[in-house]
Amino acid sequence: MESDLGKIKFIHLAETDSTNSYARREASRMWTESPDCEALVVTAEEQSSGRGQRGTVWQSSKGKNLLMTIVVRPKGLAMESCYALSVASALALKESMQAFGLATTLKWPNDLYCNNCKLAGILLESDCERTNVTQAFIGIGLNINQSEFYKMERRPTSMSIVGGREFNVREVMHTIVNKFIEKYRKIASGELSRLFDEYEKSLMGYSSPLLYRDAQGEFTACVKGVERDGRIVLECSDGTLRRYWFKEVENVTLGY
């Protein structure tokens, strides 16, 4: 099957443990069967072991949401710039939601929020050889038509809750894939600065200070930028800059 922008192979499953796990197991076979594809896309109606960052669980009712992994084989992408794939995915999600009439914001490092509630998450896994990324698995969980959620640490929402109607999951999926391919091609053509600039300006806390907490305590800061390796750069109220990896700093304003 082809998308509007390139040759993409789509595989849809009734059920799997997780789309990222399935894609990892089947990647070699899928690329052998479709060597000329620009990307492989695995979706599922239901996951028995959906995963988020650092072992968290992704909850989803059967057939209600988008459970997807995009597999790519970038050429010449340095390991230290692998985070660009997460940036491309996040921007693709944000722009897709805008296309469906929903205003969202991005929360570093990998979440999409609407009305201070989590709408989607991204899980990026990659394989490297020497100094370059050889293969990447971009897992996306997007709440589309689910209206009720089990108790979760992060307040969830869905497109249907925000938009007041149900959405076509397949249509949403194709929109995101097409947007991602646009961004992915920018990575391939070396437009990382432009991509990161767009991403940074879309981040929660970019234009207004938020309360954060690190190992030393609480402080107020704005998002100054994001390094190519994924570290966030926060500018404190006194003008000093602090850099953090994921889990080294907490957004107190949201509560996590």
HELIX and SHEET records of a PDB file:
HELIX    1   1 THR A   19  GLU A   33  1                                  15    
HELIX    2   2 GLN A   53  GLY A   55  5                                   3    
HELIX    3   3 MET A   79  SER A   81  5                                   3    
HELIX    4   4 TYR A   83  ALA A   99  1                                  17    
HELIX    5   5 MET A  159  GLY A  163  1                                   5    
HELIX    6   6 VAL A  169  ALA A  188  1                                  20    
HELIX    7   7 LEU A  192  LYS A  201  1                                  10    
SHEET    1   A 7 ILE A   8  LEU A  13  0                                        
SHEET    2   A 7 ALA A  39  ALA A  44  1                                        
SHEET    3   A 7 LEU A  66  VAL A  72 -1                                        
SHEET    4   A 7 ASN A 132  LEU A 142 -1                                        
SHEET    5   A 7 CYS A 117  GLU A 129 -1                                        
SHEET    6   A 7 ASP A 111  CYS A 114 -1                                        
SHEET    7   A 7 THR A 105  LYS A 107 -1                                        
SHEET    1   B 5 LEU A 241  TYR A 244  0                                        
SHEET    2   B 5 ILE A 232  CYS A 236 -1                                        
SHEET    3   B 5 GLY A 217  VAL A 226 -1                                        
SHEET    4   B 5 LEU A 210  ASP A 214 -1                                        
SHEET    5   B 5 GLU A 250  ASN A 251 -1                                        
END                                                                             
